[in-house]
Amino acid sequence: MKKKTFTAASLALALLAAPLSPTFAATPASADTAAAAFNVDKASFVKQVSSSNRFEIESSKLAEEKARDADVKEFARQMIADHTKAGEGLKTAAKLDDAAPALSPKHSAMIETLKGASEQDFQPLYIEMQTVAHMEAVTLFATYAKGGDDAAVKAFAAETLPKLEMHKAHVMKLVAAH
């Protein structure tokens, strides 16, 4: 039963991920090839990061309530704290106003999927979404840190990248544990 649930979650996530921007059309082998393969401008980077940060915070607030295991709830608390801080850093670097960032259609659909997930399905779905989100974020931040078109935002990306890599490693441990 659990395998079927995870397979259904995988299918749902794959369908949600389909409208990804060209930035994530392929997964580069390293940060160096990411910078060479993609060109991300400031406006695109800020829009994607703003939506992603909001997704991280909202999905993790749901996980604090709905996840079954303490390690997943702790991961969620860390995501809320770190992505709230990253959102503030982005606002400063990109000189954004204090308006709440909009969720992309993809992230909005993912939140709705999590909200509608059963108690049994929620945690594996949350972990899977976090895995994909952090793989995308590491690629995006590495790309912008190497070749971004705005010095302040490029510095923010470079500063934030190690924390995102740590998140990715942490979520991979959750994948292995659950």
Backbone hydrogen bonds, N-H to C=O, Kabsch-Sander energy under -0.5 kcal/mol:
donor,donor_aa,acceptor,acceptor_aa,energy
5,T,1,M,-2.3
6,F,2,K,-2.4
7,T,3,K,-2.3
8,A,4,K,-2.5
9,A,5,T,-2.5
10,S,6,F,-2.5
11,L,7,T,-2.4
12,A,8,A,-2.6
13,L,9,A,-2.6
14,A,10,S,-2.4
15,L,11,L,-2.3
16,L,12,A,-2.2
17,A,13,L,-2.2
18,A,14,A,-0.8
18,A,15,L,-0.5
20,L,17,A,-1.6
24,F,21,S,-1.9
25,A,22,P,-1.6
34,A,30,S,-2.0
35,A,31,A,-2.2
36,A,32,D,-1.6
37,A,33,T,-2.4
38,F,34,A,-2.0
40,V,38,F,-0.5
41,D,39,N,-0.5
45,F,41,D,-2.7
46,V,42,K,-3.0
47,K,43,A,-2.2
48,Q,44,S,-2.6
49,V,45,F,-2.9
50,S,46,V,-2.6
51,S,47,K,-2.0
52,S,48,Q,-2.5
53,N,49,V,-3.0
54,R,50,S,-2.0
55,F,51,S,-2.7
56,E,52,S,-2.8
57,I,53,N,-2.3
58,E,54,R,-2.9
59,S,55,F,-3.0
60,S,56,E,-1.7
61,K,57,I,-1.9
62,L,58,E,-1.7
63,A,59,S,-1.9
64,E,60,S,-2.1
65,E,61,K,-1.1
66,K,62,L,-3.1
67,A,63,A,-2.1
73,K,69,D,-2.0
74,E,70,A,-2.5
75,F,71,D,-2.0
76,A,72,V,-2.3
77,R,73,K,-2.3
78,Q,74,E,-2.2
79,M,75,F,-2.4
80,I,76,A,-2.3
81,A,77,R,-2.2
82,D,78,Q,-3.0
83,H,79,M,-2.6
84,T,80,I,-1.7
85,K,81,A,-2.0
86,A,82,D,-2.4
87,G,83,H,-2.0
88,E,84,T,-1.8
89,G,85,K,-2.3
90,L,86,A,-2.6
91,K,87,G,-2.2
92,T,88,E,-2.1
93,A,89,G,-2.7
94,A,90,L,-3.0
95,K,91,K,-0.6
95,K,92,T,-0.5
96,L,91,K,-2.1
108,S,104,S,-2.9
109,A,105,P,-2.4
110,M,106,K,-2.0
111,I,107,H,-2.3
112,E,108,S,-2.3
113,T,109,A,-2.2
114,L,110,M,-2.3
115,K,111,I,-2.7
116,G,112,E,-1.9
117,A,113,T,-0.7
117,A,114,L,-0.9
122,F,118,S,-2.3
123,Q,119,E,-0.6
125,L,121,D,-1.9
126,Y,122,F,-3.0
127,I,123,Q,-2.6
128,E,124,P,-2.2
129,M,125,L,-2.7
130,Q,126,Y,-2.5
131,T,127,I,-2.1
132,V,128,E,-2.2
133,A,129,M,-2.8
134,H,130,Q,-2.3
135,M,131,T,-1.9
136,E,132,V,-2.5
137,A,133,A,-2.4
138,V,134,H,-2.3
139,T,135,M,-1.8
140,L,136,E,-2.7
141,F,137,A,-3.0
142,A,138,V,-2.4
143,T,139,T,-2.3
144,Y,140,L,-2.5
145,A,141,F,-2.8
146,K,142,A,-1.6
147,G,143,T,-2.1
148,G,144,Y,-2.5
154,K,150,D,-2.8
155,A,151,A,-2.3
156,F,152,A,-2.0
157,A,153,V,-2.5
158,A,154,K,-2.3
159,E,155,A,-2.5
160,T,156,F,-2.4
161,L,157,A,-1.9
163,K,160,T,-0.7
164,L,160,T,-1.8
165,E,161,L,-2.5
166,M,162,P,-1.9
167,H,163,K,-2.3
168,K,164,L,-2.6
169,A,165,E,-2.2
170,H,166,M,-2.5
171,V,167,H,-2.9
172,M,168,K,-1.9
173,K,169,A,-1.4
174,L,170,H,-1.7
175,V,171,V,-2.3
176,A,172,M,-2.0
177,A,173,K,-2.1
178,H,174,L,-2.0
